[in-house]
Amino acid sequence: MSCDSKNHQMHMCALKRQGMDDCIKSFSDNPTVECKKCGVKANSSKNLCAAHLLDSAPNVEGGHGIVRIDEIGKPHEGSGILL
């Protein structure tokens, strides 16, 4: 899965690569969506590559729980994604 959004620079994984940890924290202080690619949670789907709703939609990858800030944008077990 790749992200072809013209706004990818505002996605959590891109912000992490840019060292924008404060921005990441402000975009995830009240999360409502989770990225199906890396599992990070955010307040808005506009900050994720592959968003799905937290409690109101199934997680097709089986669930990730909490993702630490240092794990954002990295491949994870069970994802089948190589970055």
mmCIF file as gemmi writes it, N, C-alpha and C atoms, coordinates in Angstrom:
data_model
loop_
_atom_site.group_PDB
_atom_site.id
_atom_site.type_symbol
_atom_site.label_atom_id
_atom_site.label_alt_id
_atom_site.label_comp_id
_atom_site.label_asym_id
_atom_site.label_entity_id
_atom_site.label_seq_id
_atom_site.pdbx_PDB_ins_code
_atom_site.Cartn_x
_atom_site.Cartn_y
_atom_site.Cartn_z
_atom_site.occupancy
_atom_site.B_iso_or_equiv
_atom_site.pdbx_formal_charge
_atom_site.auth_seq_id
_atom_site.auth_asym_id
_atom_site.pdbx_PDB_model_num
ATOM 1 N N . MET Axp A 1 ? 0.848 -1.169 0 1 0 ? 1 A 1
ATOM 2 C CA . MET Axp A 1 ? 0 0 0 1 0 ? 1 A 1
ATOM 3 C C . MET Axp A 1 ? 0.895 1.233 0 1 0 ? 1 A 1
ATOM 4 N N . SER Axp A 2 ? 0.674 2.11 -0.949 1 0 ? 2 A 1
ATOM 5 C CA . SER Axp A 2 ? 1.442 3.348 -0.974 1 0 ? 2 A 1
ATOM 6 C C . SER Axp A 2 ? 0.484 4.519 -0.886 1 0 ? 2 A 1
ATOM 7 N N . CYS Axp A 3 ? 0.995 5.646 -0.433 1 0 ? 3 A 1
ATOM 8 C CA . CYS Axp A 3 ? 0.171 6.841 -0.282 1 0 ? 3 A 1
ATOM 9 C C . CYS Axp A 3 ? 0.449 7.77 -1.451 1 0 ? 3 A 1
ATOM 10 N N . ASP Axp A 4 ? -0.601 8.09 -2.204 1 0 ? 4 A 1
ATOM 11 C CA . ASP Axp A 4 ? -0.427 9.002 -3.325 1 0 ? 4 A 1
ATOM 12 C C . ASP Axp A 4 ? -1.164 10.325 -3.09 1 0 ? 4 A 1
ATOM 13 N N . SER Axp A 5 ? -1.474 10.61 -1.832 1 0 ? 5 A 1
ATOM 14 C CA . SER Axp A 5 ? -2.162 11.849 -1.483 1 0 ? 5 A 1
ATOM 15 C C . SER Axp A 5 ? -1.265 13.053 -1.741 1 0 ? 5 A 1
ATOM 16 N N . LYS Axp A 6 ? -1.847 14.111 -2.301 1 0 ? 6 A 1
ATOM 17 C CA . LYS Axp A 6 ? -1.074 15.337 -2.522 1 0 ? 6 A 1
ATOM 18 C C . LYS Axp A 6 ? -0.717 16.002 -1.195 1 0 ? 6 A 1
ATOM 19 N N . ASN Axp A 7 ? -1.383 15.603 -0.108 1 0 ? 7 A 1
ATOM 20 C CA . ASN Axp A 7 ? -1.121 16.166 1.216 1 0 ? 7 A 1
ATOM 21 C C . ASN Axp A 7 ? -0.331 15.214 2.108 1 0 ? 7 A 1
ATOM 22 N N . HIS Axp A 8 ? 0.407 14.282 1.516 1 0 ? 8 A 1
ATOM 23 C CA . HIS Axp A 8 ? 1.146 13.297 2.307 1 0 ? 8 A 1
ATOM 24 C C . HIS Axp A 8 ? 2.09 13.951 3.318 1 0 ? 8 A 1
ATOM 25 N N . GLN Axp A 9 ? 2.608 15.137 3.018 1 0 ? 9 A 1
ATOM 26 C CA . GLN Axp A 9 ? 3.537 15.807 3.93 1 0 ? 9 A 1
ATOM 27 C C . GLN Axp A 9 ? 2.885 16.134 5.274 1 0 ? 9 A 1
ATOM 28 N N . MET Axp A 10 ? 1.544 16.097 5.355 1 0 ? 10 A 1
ATOM 29 C CA . MET Axp A 10 ? 0.844 16.345 6.612 1 0 ? 10 A 1
ATOM 30 C C . MET Axp A 10 ? 0.393 15.055 7.296 1 0 ? 10 A 1
ATOM 31 N N . HIS Axp A 11 ? 0.764 13.912 6.748 1 0 ? 11 A 1
ATOM 32 C CA . HIS Axp A 11 ? 0.444 12.631 7.373 1 0 ? 11 A 1
ATOM 33 C C . HIS Axp A 11 ? 1.433 12.369 8.5 1 0 ? 11 A 1
ATOM 34 N N . MET Axp A 12 ? 0.999 11.624 9.504 1 0 ? 12 A 1
ATOM 35 C CA . MET Axp A 12 ? 1.806 11.377 10.699 1 0 ? 12 A 1
ATOM 36 C C . MET Axp A 12 ? 3.177 10.784 10.365 1 0 ? 12 A 1
ATOM 37 N N . CYS Axp A 13 ? 3.25 9.851 9.423 1 0 ? 13 A 1
ATOM 38 C CA . CYS Axp A 13 ? 4.535 9.228 9.092 1 0 ? 13 A 1
ATOM 39 C C . CYS Axp A 13 ? 5.492 10.247 8.47 1 0 ? 13 A 1
ATOM 40 N N . ALA Axp A 14 ? 4.978 11.138 7.625 1 0 ? 14 A 1
ATOM 41 C CA . ALA Axp A 14 ? 5.822 12.168 7.011 1 0 ? 14 A 1
ATOM 42 C C . ALA Axp A 14 ? 6.26 13.191 8.054 1 0 ? 14 A 1
ATOM 43 N N . LEU Axp A 15 ? 5.356 13.549 8.965 1 0 ? 15 A 1
ATOM 44 C CA . LEU Axp A 15 ? 5.703 14.489 10.036 1 0 ? 15 A 1
ATOM 45 C C . LEU Axp A 15 ? 6.792 13.897 10.927 1 0 ? 15 A 1
ATOM 46 N N . LYS Axp A 16 ? 6.716 12.586 11.189 1 0 ? 16 A 1
ATOM 47 C CA . LYS Axp A 16 ? 7.735 11.917 12.008 1 0 ? 16 A 1
ATOM 48 C C . LYS Axp A 16 ? 9.093 11.985 11.316 1 0 ? 16 A 1
ATOM 49 N N . ARG Axp A 17 ? 9.131 11.721 10.017 1 0 ? 17 A 1
ATOM 50 C CA . ARG Axp A 17 ? 10.397 11.786 9.283 1 0 ? 17 A 1
ATOM 51 C C . ARG Axp A 17 ? 10.981 13.197 9.286 1 0 ? 17 A 1
ATOM 52 N N . GLN Axp A 18 ? 10.111 14.209 9.398 1 0 ? 18 A 1
ATOM 53 C CA . GLN Axp A 18 ? 10.559 15.599 9.439 1 0 ? 18 A 1
ATOM 54 C C . GLN Axp A 18 ? 10.917 16.045 10.857 1 0 ? 18 A 1
ATOM 55 N N . GLY Axp A 19 ? 10.743 15.154 11.855 1 0 ? 19 A 1
ATOM 56 C CA . GLY Axp A 19 ? 11.055 15.499 13.237 1 0 ? 19 A 1
ATOM 57 C C . GLY Axp A 19 ? 10.028 16.415 13.882 1 0 ? 19 A 1
ATOM 58 N N . MET Axp A 20 ? 8.801 16.371 13.411 1 0 ? 20 A 1
ATOM 59 C CA . MET Axp A 20 ? 7.737 17.262 13.89 1 0 ? 20 A 1
ATOM 60 C C . MET Axp A 20 ? 6.941 16.609 15.03 1 0 ? 20 A 1
ATOM 61 N N . ASP Axp A 21 ? 7.639 16.173 16.089 1 0 ? 21 A 1
ATOM 62 C CA . ASP Axp A 21 ? 6.992 15.457 17.185 1 0 ? 21 A 1
ATOM 63 C C . ASP Axp A 21 ? 5.907 16.276 17.876 1 0 ? 21 A 1
ATOM 64 N N . ASP Axp A 22 ? 6.111 17.584 18.06 1 0 ? 22 A 1
ATOM 65 C CA . ASP Axp A 22 ? 5.089 18.424 18.693 1 0 ? 22 A 1
ATOM 66 C C . ASP Axp A 22 ? 3.825 18.474 17.844 1 0 ? 22 A 1
ATOM 67 N N . CYS Axp A 23 ? 3.992 18.541 16.549 1 0 ? 23 A 1
ATOM 68 C CA . CYS Axp A 23 ? 2.855 18.547 15.626 1 0 ? 23 A 1
ATOM 69 C C . CYS Axp A 23 ? 2.12 17.208 15.701 1 0 ? 23 A 1
ATOM 70 N N . ILE Axp A 24 ? 2.858 16.126 15.748 1 0 ? 24 A 1
ATOM 71 C CA . ILE Axp A 24 ? 2.271 14.791 15.862 1 0 ? 24 A 1
ATOM 72 C C . ILE Axp A 24 ? 1.438 14.697 17.133 1 0 ? 24 A 1
ATOM 73 N N . LYS Axp A 25 ? 1.98 15.187 18.241 1 0 ? 25 A 1
ATOM 74 C CA . LYS Axp A 25 ? 1.249 15.137 19.51 1 0 ? 25 A 1
ATOM 75 C C . LYS Axp A 25 ? -0.049 15.925 19.429 1 0 ? 25 A 1
ATOM 76 N N . SER Axp A 26 ? -0.022 17.096 18.795 1 0 ? 26 A 1
ATOM 77 C CA . SER Axp A 26 ? -1.24 17.908 18.703 1 0 ? 26 A 1
ATOM 78 C C . SER Axp A 26 ? -2.262 17.286 17.752 1 0 ? 26 A 1
ATOM 79 N N . PHE Axp A 27 ? -1.812 16.516 16.763 1 0 ? 27 A 1
ATOM 80 C CA . PHE Axp A 27 ? -2.722 15.862 15.821 1 0 ? 27 A 1
ATOM 81 C C . PHE Axp A 27 ? -3.231 14.522 16.335 1 0 ? 27 A 1
ATOM 82 N N . SER Axp A 28 ? -2.78 14.111 17.534 1 0 ? 28 A 1
ATOM 83 C CA . SER Axp A 28 ? -3.205 12.809 18.053 1 0 ? 28 A 1
ATOM 84 C C . SER Axp A 28 ? -3.638 12.87 19.514 1 0 ? 28 A 1
ATOM 85 N N . ASP Axp A 29 ? -3.996 14.057 20.01 1 0 ? 29 A 1
ATOM 86 C CA . ASP Axp A 29 ? -4.385 14.192 21.416 1 0 ? 29 A 1
ATOM 87 C C . ASP Axp A 29 ? -5.815 13.721 21.696 1 0 ? 29 A 1
ATOM 88 N N . ASN Axp A 30 ? -6.632 13.56 20.668 1 0 ? 30 A 1
ATOM 89 C CA . ASN Axp A 30 ? -8 13.056 20.803 1 0 ? 30 A 1
ATOM 90 C C . ASN Axp A 30 ? -8.313 12.173 19.583 1 0 ? 30 A 1
ATOM 91 N N . PRO Axp A 31 ? -7.654 11.02 19.474 1 0 ? 31 A 1
ATOM 92 C CA . PRO Axp A 31 ? -7.738 10.218 18.246 1 0 ? 31 A 1
ATOM 93 C C . PRO Axp A 31 ? -9.113 9.622 17.977 1 0 ? 31 A 1
ATOM 94 N N . THR Axp A 32 ? -9.485 9.643 16.694 1 0 ? 32 A 1
ATOM 95 C CA . THR Axp A 32 ? -10.748 9.049 16.25 1 0 ? 32 A 1
ATOM 96 C C . THR Axp A 32 ? -10.541 8.071 15.1 1 0 ? 32 A 1
ATOM 97 N N . VAL Axp A 33 ? -9.345 8.066 14.515 1 0 ? 33 A 1
ATOM 98 C CA . VAL Axp A 33 ? -9.036 7.185 13.389 1 0 ? 33 A 1
ATOM 99 C C . VAL Axp A 33 ? -7.667 6.554 13.577 1 0 ? 33 A 1
ATOM 100 N N . GLU Axp A 34 ? -7.451 5.428 12.908 1 0 ? 34 A 1
ATOM 101 C CA . GLU Axp A 34 ? -6.191 4.696 13.007 1 0 ? 34 A 1
ATOM 102 C C . GLU Axp A 34 ? -5.713 4.359 11.597 1 0 ? 34 A 1
ATOM 103 N N . CYS Axp A 35 ? -4.415 4.454 11.359 1 0 ? 35 A 1
ATOM 104 C CA . CYS Axp A 35 ? -3.846 4.13 10.054 1 0 ? 35 A 1
ATOM 105 C C . CYS Axp A 35 ? -3.77 2.608 9.883 1 0 ? 35 A 1
ATOM 106 N N . LYS Axp A 36 ? -4.304 2.103 8.777 1 0 ? 36 A 1
ATOM 107 C CA . LYS Axp A 36 ? -4.227 0.667 8.494 1 0 ? 36 A 1
ATOM 108 C C . LYS Axp A 36 ? -2.83 0.27 8.054 1 0 ? 36 A 1
ATOM 109 N N . LYS Axp A 37 ? -2.006 1.239 7.713 1 0 ? 37 A 1
ATOM 110 C CA . LYS Axp A 37 ? -0.652 0.945 7.244 1 0 ? 37 A 1
ATOM 111 C C . LYS Axp A 37 ? 0.324 0.775 8.407 1 0 ? 37 A 1
ATOM 112 N N . CYS Axp A 38 ? 0.339 1.736 9.354 1 0 ? 38 A 1
ATOM 113 C CA . CYS Axp A 38 ? 1.334 1.655 10.435 1 0 ? 38 A 1
ATOM 114 C C . CYS Axp A 38 ? 0.718 1.596 11.828 1 0 ? 38 A 1
ATOM 115 N N . GLY Axp A 39 ? -0.614 1.774 11.941 1 0 ? 39 A 1
ATOM 116 C CA . GLY Axp A 39 ? -1.275 1.634 13.229 1 0 ? 39 A 1
ATOM 117 C C . GLY Axp A 39 ? -1.336 2.893 14.077 1 0 ? 39 A 1
ATOM 118 N N . VAL Axp A 40 ? -0.744 3.983 13.639 1 0 ? 40 A 1
ATOM 119 C CA . VAL Axp A 40 ? -0.772 5.216 14.419 1 0 ? 40 A 1
ATOM 120 C C . VAL Axp A 40 ? -2.197 5.767 14.461 1 0 ? 40 A 1
ATOM 121 N N . LYS Axp A 41 ? -2.561 6.386 15.572 1 0 ? 41 A 1
ATOM 122 C CA . LYS Axp A 41 ? -3.888 6.969 15.735 1 0 ? 41 A 1
ATOM 123 C C . LYS Axp A 41 ? -3.794 8.481 15.609 1 0 ? 41 A 1
ATOM 124 N N . ALA Axp A 42 ? -4.852 9.092 15.062 1 0 ? 42 A 1
ATOM 125 C CA . ALA Axp A 42 ? -4.866 10.542 14.855 1 0 ? 42 A 1
ATOM 126 C C . ALA Axp A 42 ? -6.268 11.092 15.084 1 0 ? 42 A 1
ATOM 127 N N . ASN Axp A 43 ? -6.325 12.413 15.251 1 0 ? 43 A 1
ATOM 128 C CA . ASN Axp A 43 ? -7.603 13.095 15.441 1 0 ? 43 A 1
ATOM 129 C C . ASN Axp A 43 ? -8.412 13.129 14.149 1 0 ? 43 A 1
ATOM 130 N N . SER Axp A 44 ? -7.74 13.144 13.008 1 0 ? 44 A 1
ATOM 131 C CA . SER Axp A 44 ? -8.409 13.306 11.719 1 0 ? 44 A 1
ATOM 132 C C . SER Axp A 44 ? -7.806 12.375 10.672 1 0 ? 44 A 1
ATOM 133 N N . SER Axp A 45 ? -8.643 11.896 9.78 1 0 ? 45 A 1
ATOM 134 C CA . SER Axp A 45 ? -8.164 11.031 8.703 1 0 ? 45 A 1
ATOM 135 C C . SER Axp A 45 ? -7.238 11.775 7.746 1 0 ? 45 A 1
ATOM 136 N N . LYS Axp A 46 ? -7.304 13.099 7.715 1 0 ? 46 A 1
ATOM 137 C CA . LYS Axp A 46 ? -6.437 13.861 6.81 1 0 ? 46 A 1
ATOM 138 C C . LYS Axp A 46 ? -4.964 13.767 7.207 1 0 ? 46 A 1
ATOM 139 N N . ASN Axp A 47 ? -4.673 13.22 8.398 1 0 ? 47 A 1
ATOM 140 C CA . ASN Axp A 47 ? -3.297 13.079 8.849 1 0 ? 47 A 1
ATOM 141 C C . ASN Axp A 47 ? -2.798 11.645 8.789 1 0 ? 47 A 1
ATOM 142 N N . LEU Axp A 48 ? -3.504 10.781 8.049 1 0 ? 48 A 1
ATOM 143 C CA . LEU Axp A 48 ? -3.117 9.376 7.921 1 0 ? 48 A 1
ATOM 144 C C . LEU Axp A 48 ? -3.125 8.944 6.463 1 0 ? 48 A 1
ATOM 145 N N . CYS Axp A 49 ? -2.278 7.982 6.14 1 0 ? 49 A 1
ATOM 146 C CA . CYS Axp A 49 ? -2.225 7.441 4.778 1 0 ? 49 A 1
ATOM 147 C C . CYS Axp A 49 ? -3.426 6.541 4.487 1 0 ? 49 A 1
ATOM 148 N N . ALA Axp A 50 ? -3.805 5.699 5.438 1 0 ? 50 A 1
ATOM 149 C CA . ALA Axp A 50 ? -4.862 4.706 5.219 1 0 ? 50 A 1
ATOM 150 C C . ALA Axp A 50 ? -5.738 4.623 6.461 1 0 ? 50 A 1
ATOM 151 N N . ALA Axp A 51 ? -6.616 5.593 6.625 1 0 ? 51 A 1
ATOM 152 C CA . ALA Axp A 51 ? -7.409 5.715 7.847 1 0 ? 51 A 1
ATOM 153 C C . ALA Axp A 51 ? -8.594 4.765 7.89 1 0 ? 51 A 1
ATOM 154 N N . HIS Axp A 52 ? -8.939 4.349 9.11 1 0 ? 52 A 1
ATOM 155 C CA . HIS Axp A 52 ? -10.221 3.705 9.362 1 0 ? 52 A 1
ATOM 156 C C . HIS Axp A 52 ? -10.679 4.141 10.744 1 0 ? 52 A 1
ATOM 157 N N . LEU Axp A 53 ? -11.992 4.12 10.94 1 0 ? 53 A 1
ATOM 158 C CA . LEU Axp A 53 ? -12.557 4.576 12.201 1 0 ? 53 A 1
ATOM 159 C C . LEU Axp A 53 ? -12.195 3.613 13.314 1 0 ? 53 A 1
ATOM 160 N N . LEU Axp A 54 ? -11.968 4.139 14.519 1 0 ? 54 A 1
ATOM 161 C CA . LEU Axp A 54 ? -11.538 3.301 15.632 1 0 ? 54 A 1
ATOM 162 C C . LEU Axp A 54 ? -12.594 2.286 16.05 1 0 ? 54 A 1
ATOM 163 N N . ASP Axp A 55 ? -13.588 2.67 16.815 1 0 ? 55 A 1
ATOM 164 C CA . ASP Axp A 55 ? -14.546 1.708 17.351 1 0 ? 55 A 1
ATOM 165 C C . ASP Axp A 55 ? -15.711 1.403 16.421 1 0 ? 55 A 1
ATOM 166 N N . SER Axp A 56 ? -15.922 2.241 15.403 1 0 ? 56 A 1
ATOM 167 C CA . SER Axp A 56 ? -17.1 2.054 14.566 1 0 ? 56 A 1
ATOM 168 C C . SER Axp A 56 ? -16.826 1.285 13.277 1 0 ? 56 A 1
ATOM 169 N N . ALA Axp A 57 ? -15.603 0.825 13.064 1 0 ? 57 A 1
ATOM 170 C CA . ALA Axp A 57 ? -15.289 0.037 11.872 1 0 ? 57 A 1
ATOM 171 C C . ALA Axp A 57 ? -14.244 -1.01 12.237 1 0 ? 57 A 1
ATOM 172 N N . PRO Axp A 58 ? -14.309 -2.184 11.612 1 0 ? 58 A 1
ATOM 173 C CA . PRO Axp A 58 ? -13.326 -3.222 11.933 1 0 ? 58 A 1
ATOM 174 C C . PRO Axp A 58 ? -11.937 -2.865 11.428 1 0 ? 58 A 1
ATOM 175 N N . ASN Axp A 59 ? -10.937 -3.326 12.133 1 0 ? 59 A 1
ATOM 176 C CA . ASN Axp A 59 ? -9.556 -3.162 11.698 1 0 ? 59 A 1
ATOM 177 C C . ASN Axp A 59 ? -9.218 -4.378 10.858 1 0 ? 59 A 1
ATOM 178 N N . VAL Axp A 60 ? -9.012 -4.196 9.581 1 0 ? 60 A 1
ATOM 179 C CA . VAL Axp A 60 ? -8.79 -5.324 8.682 1 0 ? 60 A 1
ATOM 180 C C . VAL Axp A 60 ? -7.459 -6.025 8.918 1 0 ? 60 A 1
ATOM 181 N N . GLU Axp A 61 ? -6.558 -5.396 9.663 1 0 ? 61 A 1
ATOM 182 C CA . GLU Axp A 61 ? -5.281 -6.035 9.955 1 0 ? 61 A 1
ATOM 183 C C . GLU Axp A 61 ? -5.289 -6.74 11.303 1 0 ? 61 A 1
ATOM 184 N N . GLY Axp A 62 ? -6.371 -6.679 12.037 1 0 ? 62 A 1
ATOM 185 C CA . GLY Axp A 62 ? -6.463 -7.41 13.287 1 0 ? 62 A 1
ATOM 186 C C . GLY Axp A 62 ? -6.148 -6.61 14.523 1 0 ? 62 A 1
ATOM 187 N N . GLY Axp A 63 ? -5.855 -5.338 14.423 1 0 ? 63 A 1
ATOM 188 C CA . GLY Axp A 63 ? -5.629 -4.491 15.589 1 0 ? 63 A 1
ATOM 189 C C . GLY Axp A 63 ? -4.164 -4.325 15.925 1 0 ? 63 A 1
ATOM 190 N N . HIS Axp A 64 ? -3.82 -3.149 16.364 1 0 ? 64 A 1
ATOM 191 C CA . HIS Axp A 64 ? -2.436 -2.833 16.704 1 0 ? 64 A 1
ATOM 192 C C . HIS Axp A 64 ? -2.27 -2.296 18.108 1 0 ? 64 A 1
ATOM 193 N N . GLY Axp A 65 ? -3.341 -1.857 18.749 1 0 ? 65 A 1
ATOM 194 C CA . GLY Axp A 65 ? -3.217 -1.246 20.055 1 0 ? 65 A 1
ATOM 195 C C . GLY Axp A 65 ? -2.53 0.104 19.945 1 0 ? 65 A 1
ATOM 196 N N . ILE Axp A 66 ? -1.695 0.413 20.902 1 0 ? 66 A 1
ATOM 197 C CA . ILE Axp A 66 ? -1.01 1.701 20.942 1 0 ? 66 A 1
ATOM 198 C C . ILE Axp A 66 ? 0.303 1.616 20.163 1 0 ? 66 A 1
ATOM 199 N N . VAL Axp A 67 ? 0.577 2.637 19.381 1 0 ? 67 A 1
ATOM 200 C CA . VAL Axp A 67 ? 1.836 2.74 18.649 1 0 ? 67 A 1
ATOM 201 C C . VAL Axp A 67 ? 2.618 3.899 19.241 1 0 ? 67 A 1
ATOM 202 N N . ARG Axp A 68 ? 3.839 3.629 19.697 1 0 ? 68 A 1
ATOM 203 C CA . ARG Axp A 68 ? 4.671 4.69 20.276 1 0 ? 68 A 1
ATOM 204 C C . ARG Axp A 68 ? 5.113 5.654 19.194 1 0 ? 68 A 1
ATOM 205 N N . ILE Axp A 69 ? 5.436 6.886 19.595 1 0 ? 69 A 1
ATOM 206 C CA . ILE Axp A 69 ? 5.819 7.929 18.647 1 0 ? 69 A 1
ATOM 207 C C . ILE Axp A 69 ? 7.034 7.507 17.814 1 0 ? 69 A 1
ATOM 208 N N . ASP Axp A 70 ? 7.951 6.724 18.386 1 0 ? 70 A 1
ATOM 209 C CA . ASP Axp A 70 ? 9.129 6.292 17.633 1 0 ? 70 A 1
ATOM 210 C C . ASP Axp A 70 ? 8.813 5.179 16.628 1 0 ? 70 A 1
ATOM 211 N N . GLU Axp A 71 ? 7.599 4.611 16.696 1 0 ? 71 A 1
ATOM 212 C CA . GLU Axp A 71 ? 7.201 3.559 15.767 1 0 ? 71 A 1
ATOM 213 C C . GLU Axp A 71 ? 6.422 4.088 14.568 1 0 ? 71 A 1
ATOM 214 N N . ILE Axp A 72 ? 6.032 5.358 14.604 1 0 ? 72 A 1
ATOM 215 C CA . ILE Axp A 72 ? 5.23 5.941 13.526 1 0 ? 72 A 1
ATOM 216 C C . ILE Axp A 72 ? 6.003 5.878 12.217 1 0 ? 72 A 1
ATOM 217 N N . GLY Axp A 73 ? 5.35 5.393 11.183 1 0 ? 73 A 1
ATOM 218 C CA . GLY Axp A 73 ? 5.947 5.327 9.859 1 0 ? 73 A 1
ATOM 219 C C . GLY Axp A 73 ? 6.82 4.117 9.604 1 0 ? 73 A 1
ATOM 220 N N . LYS Axp A 74 ? 6.975 3.241 10.604 1 0 ? 74 A 1
ATOM 221 C CA . LYS Axp A 74 ? 7.798 2.047 10.429 1 0 ? 74 A 1
ATOM 222 C C . LYS Axp A 74 ? 6.908 0.843 10.141 1 0 ? 74 A 1
ATOM 223 N N . PRO Axp A 75 ? 7.419 -0.121 9.365 1 0 ? 75 A 1
ATOM 224 C CA . PRO Axp A 75 ? 6.648 -1.345 9.153 1 0 ? 75 A 1
ATOM 225 C C . PRO Axp A 75 ? 6.484 -2.075 10.479 1 0 ? 75 A 1
ATOM 226 N N . HIS Axp A 76 ? 5.432 -2.859 10.602 1 0 ? 76 A 1
ATOM 227 C CA . HIS Axp A 76 ? 5.174 -3.556 11.847 1 0 ? 76 A 1
ATOM 228 C C . HIS Axp A 76 ? 4.759 -4.993 11.569 1 0 ? 76 A 1
ATOM 229 N N . GLU Axp A 77 ? 4.885 -5.814 12.585 1 0 ? 77 A 1
ATOM 230 C CA . GLU Axp A 77 ? 4.577 -7.231 12.467 1 0 ? 77 A 1
ATOM 231 C C . GLU Axp A 77 ? 3.149 -7.435 11.977 1 0 ? 77 A 1
ATOM 232 N N . GLY Axp A 78 ? 2.988 -8.269 10.993 1 0 ? 78 A 1
ATOM 233 C CA . GLY Axp A 78 ? 1.674 -8.597 10.479 1 0 ? 78 A 1
ATOM 234 C C . GLY Axp A 78 ? 1.154 -7.664 9.409 1 0 ? 78 A 1
ATOM 235 N N . SER Axp A 79 ? 1.866 -6.584 9.133 1 0 ? 79 A 1
ATOM 236 C CA . SER Axp A 79 ? 1.345 -5.63 8.153 1 0 ? 79 A 1
ATOM 237 C C . SER Axp A 79 ? 1.639 -6.053 6.719 1 0 ? 79 A 1
ATOM 238 N N . GLY Axp A 80 ? 2.718 -6.794 6.516 1 0 ? 80 A 1
ATOM 239 C CA . GLY Axp A 80 ? 3.11 -7.157 5.164 1 0 ? 80 A 1
ATOM 240 C C . GLY Axp A 80 ? 3.621 -5.976 4.365 1 0 ? 80 A 1
ATOM 241 N N . ILE Axp A 81 ? 3.867 -4.86 5.028 1 0 ? 81 A 1
ATOM 242 C CA . ILE Axp A 81 ? 4.306 -3.626 4.372 1 0 ? 81 A 1
ATOM 243 C C . ILE Axp A 81 ? 5.809 -3.463 4.548 1 0 ? 81 A 1
ATOM 244 N N . LEU Axp A 82 ? 6.496 -3.217 3.477 1 0 ? 82 A 1
ATOM 245 C CA . LEU Axp A 82 ? 7.919 -2.912 3.539 1 0 ? 82 A 1
ATOM 246 C C . LEU Axp A 82 ? 8.107 -1.477 3.088 1 0 ? 82 A 1
ATOM 247 N N . LEU Axp A 83 ? 8.68 -0.666 3.94 1 0 ? 83 A 1
ATOM 248 C CA . LEU Axp A 83 ? 8.903 0.741 3.585 1 0 ? 83 A 1
ATOM 249 C C . LEU Axp A 83 ? 10.283 0.942 3.028 1 0 ? 83 A 1
